[in-house]
């Protein structure tokens, strides 16, 4: 994969840094809302974009479940946690992943939050079958070893994609794997000064198909192409607020 165009866009954005704090605040608020709404909607949360905005402002929506409210609130907290990891220059670890997952399921399933699954699971609609539950701990150790060695030789965008694909393929938790994998992917992008991507709910089918192809055929290209297009798109709000082409 050739990431030169995306590297050039990152360099262009870097030439405008540091950005005005007012601009950064505006971009960040918009990103947190859209990232939270879409990531939860992909998993079946029925809050609309505007309802998600209201929930994040601390208001309860009538007719919506408590779980859906917590999913929105928790996801925002998880994004803030990812931001803090990026600021500290942290590397991915099992502790980091479990801490992130604990935030995702807080007040929803505290018993399983941050704990690897102890049963076998199927991914609805997917051909790929995750490993047996007794293999999860070893698979996660191998995943972190790969991340700290071979993965560091990859371009940051490819590494971010592989982190998402390989993590969700292991499916280490009972619930919340999709949200966690998208947070981990964006953690890698943000750490390398690329804007985080928002996988839109309307792209769910192409997203799932690309994931299944990677898991069953070892063909990572469709997923990397999908994310690369979203990375390019993620620069657009910056150009708009900066008034540049």
Beta strands, then each sheet from edge to edge (+ up, - down):
end
